[in-house]
């Protein structure tokens, strides 16, 4: 018969309160323009699902894609100048 050994609960496990840390919140705040641009792109794509694409839809889609690319570039460049990873 094998015995079951219980390990003591560490103070680190007890300190976890399911809330994001300040560093995690800062990272989300830095990425928020990209997140919003991606949401806008998704909105345009969803709007185009139930109808034929028009010239205006094409423009909206290109504009949303370009905004996502711009925000990704800004985030990457900011991370590069700070020495971190995006």
Order of alpha helices (4+ residues) and beta strands (2+ residues): alpha-alpha-alpha
